[in-house]
Amino acid sequence: MSNIPTELKYVKSHEWVKTLPDGSVLIGITDHAQAALGDLVFVETPKVGRKLTAGDACAVVESVKAASDVYAPISGEVLDTNPKLVEAPELLNTEPYESGWLWKMQPSNTAELAALLDAAGYAAALAAE
């Protein structure tokens, strides 16, 4: 069974959202997603300043097996990207919920956060796959 931290929110497309004290959020891919992809060798994140709409394909993670789009779980503006992933994309495999975050954003509609899945909801979605 995949690691599903209870303090995060999730979407069925296997992204997670962590709300920070200042109201911004970190976005990454779940443990389930990284395990399914295999060894990650390249990451492309959205540009700082880009305005995203929930559901936008905005990043790419590439493994030795395949490339996969990463989708914006909520709408907002990209504030920062994870510079560590340029040199060490394998952080997505080893630390998907810590050092392996993809981008930081400022939500434009906080109601979207409330609509995300909690850990139990994401676990149920995985079980239904």
C-alpha positions in Angstrom: 0.0 0.0 0.0 1.2 3.5 -0.8 2.3 6.0 1.8 -0.6 8.6 2.1 0.1 11.3 4.7 -3.0 12.4 6.4 -2.0 16.1 6.6 -2.1 16.5 2.8 -4.9 16.8 0.2 -5.0 14.8 -3.0 -6.5 14.6 -6.5 -7.3 11.4 -8.4 -4.6 12.2 -10.9 -2.1 11.5 -8.2 -0.9 15.0 -7.1 -0.8 16.2 -3.5 -1.2 19.6 -2.0 0.3 20.9 1.3 -1.0 24.2 2.6 1.7 26.3 4.2 1.3 28.8 7.1 1.3 31.8 4.7 -1.6 30.4 2.6 0.5 29.3 -0.3 0.7 25.6 -1.2 3.3 23.0 -2.3 2.4 20.6 -5.1 4.0 17.2 -5.8 3.2 13.7 -7.0 2.1 11.0 -4.7 4.1 7.9 -3.6 1.7 5.8 -5.7 2.5 7.9 -8.8 6.3 7.8 -8.4 6.1 4.0 -7.7 4.1 3.5 -10.9 6.5 5.6 -13.0 9.7 3.9 -11.7 13.1 5.6 -11.6 12.6 9.3 -12.5 15.3 10.8 -14.6 13.9 14.3 -15.6 11.5 16.8 -14.3 10.0 19.9 -16.1 8.1 22.3 -13.8 5.9 25.2 -14.7 7.4 28.7 -15.0 7.3 31.0 -12.1 4.5 33.6 -12.6 2.4 31.2 -14.7 -1.3 31.3 -13.9 -2.8 27.8 -13.7 -6.3 26.6 -13.8 -7.2 23.4 -11.9 -6.7 20.5 -14.3 -4.1 22.2 -16.5 -1.2 19.9 -17.6 1.6 22.1 -16.4 4.6 19.8 -15.6 6.3 16.7 -16.9 8.0 13.9 -15.0 10.0 11.4 -17.1 11.1 8.0 -16.0 13.1 5.3 -17.6 9.7 3.8 -18.6 7.6 6.8 -19.8 6.9 10.5 -19.5 3.9 11.6 -17.7 2.0 15.0 -17.4 1.5 16.5 -14.0 -1.8 18.5 -13.5 -2.5 21.5 -11.4 -4.8 20.3 -8.6 -6.0 23.9 -8.0 -6.0 27.2 -9.7 -3.4 29.9 -8.9 -0.1 31.5 -9.7 3.2 29.6 -9.6 5.5 31.3 -7.0 8.5 29.0 -7.1 9.8 25.7 -8.4 12.0 23.1 -6.6 15.6 23.8 -7.8 16.8 20.5 -6.3 14.9 18.5 -8.9 17.1 19.8 -11.8 20.2 17.9 -10.5 18.3 15.2 -8.5 15.0 14.2 -10.1 15.2 11.0 -8.1 14.1 13.0 -5.0 10.6 12.3 -6.4 11.2 8.6 -5.8 12.9 8.8 -2.5 11.1 11.8 -0.8 7.9 12.4 -2.7 6.3 14.3 0.2 9.4 16.2 1.5 12.3 17.3 -0.8 10.5 16.0 -3.9 7.9 18.8 -4.1 7.5 20.2 -7.7 6.2 23.8 -7.3 4.8 26.3 -4.9 1.7 28.3 -5.8 -0.6 30.9 -4.4 -4.2 29.6 -4.7 -6.6 31.9 -6.5 -9.7 30.2 -5.2 -9.4 28.7 -1.7 -12.7 26.9 -2.1 -10.9 24.5 -4.5 -8.8 23.3 -1.6 -11.8 22.2 0.3 -12.9 20.1 -2.7 -9.7 18.1 -2.7 -9.6 14.5 -1.4 -8.4 13.8 2.1 -6.1 10.8 2.7 -9.1 8.4 3.1 -10.7 9.6 -0.1 -7.5 9.2 -2.0 -7.0 5.7 -0.6 -10.5 4.8 -1.7 -9.8 6.2 -5.2 -6.6 4.1 -5.4 -8.6 1.0 -4.3 -11.1 1.6 -7.1 -8.4 1.8 -9.8 
